Each structure stands twice: as C-alpha cells, then as structure tokens.
Amino acid sequence: MTGPLLISLYIFVLAIFVGFEVISKVPPLLHTPLMSGANAISGITIVGSIISAGAGHSRISTLLGLIAVIFATINVVGGFMVTDRMLEMFKKGR
C-alpha cells in the first residue's frame, strides 16, 4: 500500500511544481482568455469530483471529493466573473 501512495504523492507534488511554473510564465495579456478556456477543464473536474465524492469508497475519498467540488466550483464561478468583466471592456460605450 505504501508504494502506490508514495507514487501518487510524488506525482501530485510534481504536478504542483509544473503547474506553478506554467502559470507563472503566462503573460498578463493572455491570462484572461486562457482562464476562460480553463473553465471547461474545471467543469470536467467538477464532474470527476462529484463521482469521487459519491462513490462511497471511504470517508476520506468522500471528503476529498467534496473539497474538490467546492474548489472547482469556486474556480468556475471566479473564471466566469473575470471573463464577463473582460468582455465588458470590449463593449462600445453607450
């Protein structure tokens, strides 16, 4: 049991570092369009986390699934708010 858990932890930590490096290299001009594209990925994350939370394998998987649903939902809502604000800047004045 220790082997797969250690490998999963290693992949998780590696994903954090890679994600941080990729995000920090994005210029501010491209941040908002990429964020709106990432909302689709977060939608997939919501579906996966709902499946994980509802599978009922253990209490920890249900708790982690619930936390993932909450964070992914916050990400989607925040992404739509930022995208809407960006699109407002391109509308012509009245």
C-alpha positions, 0 to 999 in steps of 0.5 A: 500500500505504501508504494502506490501512495508514495507514487501518487504523492510524488506525482501530485507534488510534481504536478504542483511544481509544473503547474506553478511554473506554467502559470507563472510564465503566462503573460498578463495579456493572455491570462484572461482568455486562457482562464476562460478556456480553463473553465471547461477543464474545471467543469470536467473536474467538477464532474470527476469530483462529484463521482469521487465524492459519491462513490462511497469508497471511504470517508476520506475519498468522500471528503476529498471529493467534496473539497474538490467540488467546492474548489472547482466550483469556486474556480468556475464561478471566479473564471466566469466573473473575470471573463464577463468583466473582460468582455465588458471592456470590449463593449462600445460605450453607450 
